[in-house]
Amino acid sequence: MTQSLAPAARPIAGPGRTRRVLRAVAVVSCVPYLALKTAWIAGSDIGIPDGSSLLDDRLTMAVINGLSILLDSAVIVLALVLTRPWGLRVPAWLLAFPVWVATGLLAPIMAGFPAQLVVRAFGGGGASSAGREAFLDEWVFAVVYTGFIAQGLALGGLFVLYARGRWGHVWRGRVWDLPVGAVGPAHRALAVGAAVLALLPLTLHALWACGGSAGLSEGRAADRGGEFYVLEALYVVFLLAAVTGALLLAFRRGRALPVSVPLSLVWVGSGAVACWGGWLSLASLGGPADLSDRATPLMNLAYAGQMLVGLLVAAIGVYHFAERSAAAARRAA
């Protein structure tokens, strides 16, 4: 996406009431997380029970917490960009990329945490819950994840309002209105490639969600509970969403659908599978000291595969936005 998207933007004289409220929610919801991370860097053990593995390496914990503070502080910056007039002058790619990453990281939490609470309420937490309680106090997860959900809802609302004013023309109409160029050979090749690559991670996550243990490490298999199954099922859902959105755009399937439907599937699905696939791949590089807890080759293949699927599907979204933006610029010229 390029700055050529800007000509369609409508000026923002100042944030209206809805934008001000959403901005306040986004900023305030960052405070508990930032306060906890700052306290841990300062040496506090608040929320960390005795015997937690987080106390084993204070230096590593401080570095990770410092990076976490930078990432969550970006939410505050994005909230300002999306509500101030100067935000319209920010290059499209410079804004869209961090919002896509934020969407990808927050969407599974927003869907997964409430689902996990329901599972646990019915006694389905299982071994994974017990393991988690030894890692951090239970109230920490409630505070942090509630804040993440509020951030996701507020940022999502702000971005929709911003994008509607600046790029609304890119998702107007229905799938059958898409120009011929938007469904060219390169576009279709990317969609087919993403669908083929998705088969392995999709099969493995579906297997694990249904209770299978093939390919799981011994430690991971032993710690499974209801919350584990919820996460695995969500990976399946987001993979299907990403691939479905890509195929709808590339082959004009669901021709009567609004263009916003496949674009939303592409945006959210690609972000979730790419960002979490990348994060899990990074986390597996170091690996825990206990060999039984380390990711197996099949687990690493699943994580790397879903990351590649997300990137391919994201490329289809970029292709679509760039082409429709160029068409709009030609009509305006």
Order of alpha helices (4+ residues) and beta strands (2+ residues): alpha-alpha-alpha-alpha-alpha-alpha-alpha-alpha-alpha-alpha-alpha
